[in-house]
Amino acid sequence: MYGTVFRMKAKPGKEAALVESFRKWEKERKPKVPGAVASFVLKSDKGSGEFLGVAVFADKASYTANAQDPEQDKWYRQLRALLQYDPEWNDGEYVIAMTA
């Protein structure tokens, strides 16, 4: 599996819109994205508008294909408008995956 761990900070008053943007991606976009496995977004207890998350894809090829899709770019640009600065992305291969 392959994906990213990310950190982003919402503009003041935009936290709910940011969460809704991710919900919309899960509902509308994920079913159309080959290789999309899972995603998790955590709202930090710091109360600073900071969010952390992970996106998991079946492999690097499906991750890259999604990143290059114009529909993904459109979604990202809408998300970016809600953020104080560009997200921090940490891409790589998941070497261990455990679930309950």
QUIHU-V21364 format. One record per residue. N is the residue number from 1. PSI is psi in whole degrees, 0 to 359 (none if undefined). Layout:
<<N & PSI> <N & PSI>>
This chain:
<<1 & 157> <2 & 155> <3 & 209> <4 & 152> <5 & 130> <6 & 159> <7 & 135> <8 & 159> <9 & 121> <10 & 149> <11 & 152> <12 & 132> <13 & 1> <14 & 7> <15 & 313> <16 & 321> <17 & 324> <18 & 314> <19 & 317> <20 & 325> <21 & 318> <22 & 322> <23 & 319> <24 & 319> <25 & 314> <26 & 318> <27 & 315> <28 & 321> <29 & 317> <30 & 317> <31 & 341> <32 & 0> <33 & 103> <34 & 133> <35 & 355> <36 & 123> <37 & 305> <38 & 161> <39 & 150> <40 & 137> <41 & 129> <42 & 130> <43 & 121> <44 & 141> <45 & 350> <46 & 341> <47 & 23> <48 & 6> <49 & 10> <50 & 137> <51 & 143> <52 & 150> <53 & 172> <54 & 146> <55 & 133> <56 & 130> <57 & 160> <58 & 324> <59 & 172> <60 & 324> <61 & 317> <62 & 325> <63 & 313> <64 & 319> <65 & 319> <66 & 316> <67 & 331> <68 & 357> <69 & 129> <70 & 328> <71 & 324> <72 & 319> <73 & 319> <74 & 313> <75 & 315> <76 & 318> <77 & 323> <78 & 319> <79 & 314> <80 & 328> <81 & 342> <82 & 355> <83 & 151> <84 & 328> <85 & 171> <86 & 143> <87 & 157> <88 & 122> <89 & 138> <90 & 91> <91 & 149> <92 & 179> <93 & 131> <94 & 122> <95 & 342> <96 & 135> <97 & 122> <98 & 138> <99 & 161> <100 & none>>
